[in-house]
C-alpha cells in the first residue's frame, strides 16, 4: 500500500442547453489510487435551470461545492 494516494476531488460541468436552459452536473471522485488506477467518478447532482434562474443555480451549486471543500475536497 505504500505510495498509494488517496484523492478527494469535486468537478462541476455546466452547459448551455436548448430552449434557454442551463444544465449543471456535479461529480465527485474519492478513493485510493491503486496501481495507477483512479477511483470512479460519481455524479452527485444533476440539475437544470432556466437562464432566468441562473442565480439560483449558482447559489445551489456553490453551496454543495462549499460542503465538499469543507470536507477536504479539491475543486477541479
N, C-alpha and C positions, 0 to 999 in steps of 0.2 A: 504494500500500500504506500510505501514511501515514494514521494514525488507526485502522487495524485493530487489534483487540485479540485477544491470544492468551489463551484461558482453559483452566484445568485444574480440573475440579470432580468430586467424588465424592458420590453420593447413596445413602442406604440406605433401603429401603422394607420394613418388617416388618408382617405382617398375621396375625391370628388365623385359622386355617383350621378346617375341620370336624374332628371326632374328636380334639380335643386337640393339634393340630399347629400350629406356627408357621412361616410361610413368610417368608424373608428374601431380598431381591434387592438387589444392589449394582450401581449404574450409574455409568459414567464418561463425562464429556464432556471432550474435549480437542481443541483446534484453534483456528484463527483465525476470528474473526467477520468475514465478508466482506459488505459492503453490508448490514449489519444481520442477516444470516442466520447463525444459530448453528450450530456443528458438531453432528453427530449424536451422540445419547446412546447408549452401548453397554451392554448387560447383560454384566457380567463375572463375576458369581456369582449362582446361584440355588440356595438350599439350603432344605431343610425339616427341622425338628427337632421332636421331641415336647416338650411343655411341661416334662416331667421333665428334659430335657436342655437347658433354656434357657441354663444357664450355659456349656455347651459352645458353643452357638450364639453367645452374646455374645462369648466369647473368640475364636472363629474369625473373626467379622465384625470385631471390634476390631483384630485383628492385620492383617487385609487393609487396613482403612481406615488404620491407622497407617503401613503401607508407602506408600500413596498420599500421605498427609500429608508423610512424609519426602521425597517426590519433588516437593513443591511444590503439591500439590492442595489446593483449598479444599473444606471439607465443607459441604454444603447441608442 
